[in-house]
Each structure stands twice: as C-alpha cells, then as structure tokens.
Amino acid sequence: MSLLSRSIVLMRSTRVRSGIISRLYSSNTEVPQFETLEISVPKKNVFHVEMNRPKQLNTFNKIMWQELNDCFTSLNDNSECRVIVLSGKGKHFTAGIDFNSLIELASKMEEFDDVARKAKLMHAYITYAQNGITSLEDCIKPILSVVHNACVGAGVDLITAADMRYCTEEAWFQVKEVDLGLAADVGTLQRLPKVIGNTSTARELCFTARKLQSKEALEIGLVSKVFPDKDSAIKEVLETAEKIALKSPVAVQMTKKSLVYSQSRPTKDGLEHIKLINQMMLQSEDLKKSAMAQATKTETEFEDL
C-alpha cells in the first residue's frame, strides 16, 4: 500500500473515531456529519453545506478534500436532498489550500530519491484533490455557492464546479497559484474560461494572480448577483434554492445532467444525450402533474427521486 493510500485509510478511521456519523433530524431527514463541513436542512429538501474551519480561514487540508467528495457523493444519493447551498463559516469563504498539507506532502516525497516514485505520489495527491472538487459537478443536485470576503485558489476551483455563484459586496477572488510557483491543477484552468465565456479575461486572471473584486466578478459573469452582506445573501439564496426544490426533481436533475454533459461536447452529442434521457423521463408522473398544475393554475408536490 502506498503512503498516500495509508494516509487516506488513517484519515477515514480517524473520522469514524471522531464520531462523524449520520444524524437523524426531527424531520426524518438524514444529515451526514463531517469534521471540516457542517450540514443543515434549513428548508424542506434544501441542504446547506458550510465549510467549517473558520480558525484556519476554511483552508483546504487533506481531510477537507476527502470530505467534500464524501459529502457531495452522499447528497447525490440522498433522495430528500433536491438543492444544495454552499458557503463558508467565519471571516472568509476560503483562503485556499492549507500550507501545512503541502509541507506534509513535501515531507513524504523526501522519503524517495527517484523522480518516478515522487511523481507517482504527487499524481495520487492531485487526483485526490481533483476528485473532491469534481464531486460538485458529479452531484446531480443543483449547487448554489455563496462567497463572502476571500475566495482564493482552491476556492475558485470549488465555485466554478458549482452550478450557480453569488457573492457579497466585499468579496474578492484570486487565482493565486502562479504566485506560489505552480499551475492551478484542481479545475480552475479547465472551468473558469467556460464559466465566464471569455478566455482573454480568464487567462489574465490566471497569469497575473490579480484580485478580482465583486463588481467585476458580476460584470464578467463569474457571479449572478452581489448582495450587501453575507446574511442577506444566504437568506435570498436559500429562497432561490427553495423555489428550485419545489419543482419536479426529475426535471431539475435531468436538466443538470444534460448541462454538465453538454458543456464540453458538440451540440449534436448533447442533443443525442438528452434525447436518450427524455425518452424515459417524459414518461414520469411529474410531467402529468406539472401539466395539470399549469393548466389549473394550482400548485403540486412531487415525490422524492
């Protein structure tokens, strides 16, 4: 077993010993609990995931990378979860990667003299981190991110893997990696240009590591709306999430599935993909319920998917 594999096993066993278990709320909603994330259900079918390392400015350490993957994989399979709001506790959304984790990785690499063996360890670590971020994209539930104050490095990776992005007036964003002597390797270089639709601006941000303020983030399309403060942002975004949660989960989840599939493929492939999906999903009771509600101008409730 490799050093990285042993460390992952150790982390998982540590989390179990720390009491990271699923907790049953009075609403009978099963809510997974983690060390670096806090999860609540503020509205029916709406789950709120908060990065919970405020003293460390919500920096990403080894456990957080893994718990992001565990969390969004769990919520993907949770039929009561229809929409997810993502935010951070404390002063900042996130200050990026935890340097202690990089120091620990460098220490492990020093155990090897051969470049191939060092490279294999590094490859495993990068994959480990990438999987944590990609879990947001793989999760079939819409994810609405709310940024306040700093969103640095890995934070940009995180929000560009989400479906919708909002921020506060004091928020700022920074693709910091070039200042640290490395190329961003967890998703920003792949997703940011697609998110804002402007490769020139995306490359400028990635090459210069300059700070992007909230006003400009709105102008270039990185965020959908800017709020005066975090409380008002969370309140309104939760209301938006609730509106989505009231809609057919078949319609919403298949919409995300098609959007994610189509974003990196030719239009023809995307059309074929949604055709294969809808030849089944158009037979759902949700379509009949929606049509009846529209025709009678009434509201309807949909079963969990």
N, C-alpha and C positions, 0 to 999 in steps of 0.2 A: 504494500500500500504506500502511495506517495505521501510526502509530507503534507501537501495540501489536503489530500483525502483524509488523513488522520486528523487534521485540524478541523475539518468540516464535521467529522463524526464527533469530535470532542465538543464542538460548539453546540451541536444538536442535543447531546446528552446533558450538557450544562443547562440548556434552556429547559429541558424536561425537569431537571433537579430544581430549577428556579421557579417552577410552578407555572410554566407557560402552557395553559390548558384552555379548552373551550369552556365558556361560561354561559349558562342559560339565563337570559333575562326574563322578566315577568311577562313580556310579550311572546315568550316562547321562541324568540329569535336567538339562534346560536351564534355567539360572537367569539371569534378566535382572539386570544390574547398573546402579546409578544413583549419582548424586553425593550425593543427600540421603537415600537409603534404602539399607539393606543387607538382602539377601535370602539366606536359607539354607534348607536342607531337612533339618531335624533328625530327621524320621521319614518313612517312606515315604508319599508323597502329601500330606504336610503341609509347607506353605511358611511360613516365619517372616519377616515384613516388619518391620524395625525402622527407625524414624525415626532418622537418623544425622547430626544436627547438635548433638552434645552440648555443644560450647563455646558455641553460641548457644541453648541450652536447647530445642533442637528447634523453634525458631520457624519459622513458615511464610514462606518467601520465594517469589519468582516461580518459581524452578526447582522447588521442592518441590510447588507447586500442579500444575505440569505433570507432574512425575514420579509423583505419586500417580495421576493419570489414566493415564499410560503404564503404570505398574506393574500396576494392577488390571485394565486392559484386556488386558494381556499374560497375566496369570494366569487371566483369564476364558477365554482361548483356549488355555491350556496344559492338555492332556488329562491330564498326570501330576499336576497340582495339583487336589486334591479339597477341601482345607480350608486356611484361612489364619489364622495367629495374628499379630496386630498389636500392637506395643509400641514403646517409645522407649528409646534408649540414653542413658546419662548420669544426671544428678541428677533430672531431671523428665521426665514423659511429654511435655509440651509447655507452653511459656509463652505460646502463642498466636501472633499474627501478628508478623512481623518489622517493626519500625517503619521500618527503612531502606527497605523496599519501599514503604511508604506515602509516605515522603519523596520517593522516586524518582517515584512516580505523581503526587504534587503538583507536582513539577518539570515533568513532561511536560504537565500541564494548564495550567501558566502560559504555555505556548507559544501558547495560544489565548485570545482575548478573548471569543469568542462562547459563550454558555452552551450552545447546542445542540451545538457541537463538543466542549466539555468533557464534556457529558452522554454523548455517543456513546463517548468514550474510557473514561469510568467504567463505562458499561454493558458494554463489552467486557471490562474488567478483572474486574468482578463475575461475569460469565458464566464467565470463565476459572477463577476460584476455585471457583465452584459446581460446575463440571464435575469438578474434582479430588476434591471430596467425594462427589459423586453417583456417581462411578466405583465406590465401595464397594458402593453399593446396586445398581448395574447389574451388578456382577460376580456371576455365578451361583453362585459357590462361597461357602459359609458363612465369615464373617469373625468371629473371636473377638478382642476387644480387651482388653488388659491395661494398666491405668493405675497408675502409681506417682507419688507426690508430686503436683505440679501438673498439672492439666488445665484450661487456661484458654482462653476464647474459641474460636478455631478448633478447639481440641482437643475441645470439646463438640460442635461441628459434626461432627467426624470420627467420634467414637464413637457418636453417635446414628444415623449412616449404616451402622454395623456391625450384625451380627446378634446378637451376644452381648457383654456387657460384664462385666468383672471388675476388681477393684482391690485395692490393698494398704491396710493399716490407716492409714497416714499420708497416703493420697491425699485430695485435695480438688479440687472442681470449681467453676468460676466462669464464668457468662455475663457477660463483662466489658464488652461493647460499650457499654452506656449510660454507663459511666464515661468512655468515650472520646468521647461526644457523637454516637453513631450507633446505629442499629438493626442488630442482627445480620442479615446478609444472605446467609449461605452455607449455611443449613439448620437451625440450632438452633430458630428460631421455628416452623418447619414440622414438625420431627421430635420435638423434646423433649416436647411435650404428648402425642403419640401413644405415645412410649416409656414414659412414666411413668403415662399414663392419668389425669392429674389436671391440668386446665387452671389451677386456682387456684394450685397449687404451682409449676407451670411459669411462670406469669405473675409470681409473686412473685420467682422467681429471675432472670427476665429484666428486671423493672422495678427491682430493688434491687441487682443485681450482687453479692449476698452470697455468701460462700464456703459451699459445701455439703461437709460432711465425709463420710468414707467410711461411717460408721454410718448417717447419714441417707440417703445415696445408696442403701444397701441397703434401708432401710425403705420408701422411696418407689418402689423397683423400677428405679432407674437402672442398678444393677449386680445381677448374680445371686449373687455371693459375694465376701466380703472375705477376703484372705489376710494372714498376718503380715508378709510381706516379698515383694520382687519375685522372688527366686529360687524360692521355694515357689509363687508364683503362676504363673510361667512353666512350671515343671515340671508342675503339675497341669493347667493349661490345655492344654498340649501333649498330655497324656494324654487329655483330653477330645476334642481335635482328632483324635487317632489313632483313637479309638473311632468318630468320625463317618466318618473316611476309610475304615474297614473296611466300611462299609455300601455298599449299591448307589449309585453316583454318579447313576444315573438317578433313583432315589427322592429322594435328598438335594437334587439340583439342581432338580428339578421342584417339590419342596416349597418351596425358597426362592423360585422363580419365582412360585408361587401366593401365597405370603405377601406378597411385595412388591407384586404386582398388586392384591391384595385389601385392603391396609391403608387405601387411600384411596378405595375404591369400595363400592357397595352389595353386600350379601351375594349377591344374585341374580346380579350381574355376576361376582363371584368364583367362584360355582358353575359358571357357564357357561364361564368361563375354564379351570378345572381339568378340566371335562368334555372340552373340546376337546383339552387336553394328554393326558389319560389314555386317550382313545380310540386314541392312538398308543402311548403309553408302557407301557400294560398288555400290549402285545404283545411287550415286551422279554424277552430271555432272563434278565434279572436277576430278574424275578418268579418264573420257574420255579426258578431257583437258590435264591432266598430261601425259597420254599415247601418245597423239598426239604430245605434245611438246618434249617428249623423242625421239619419232620416227623421227621427223623432225629436231631435234636439234635446236629448237626455244624456245623463252620464251612465257609464257602465264600469264594472270592475272586472279585471282579468285575473285568471288563475296564475299562480307562480309557474315559471317554466323551469 
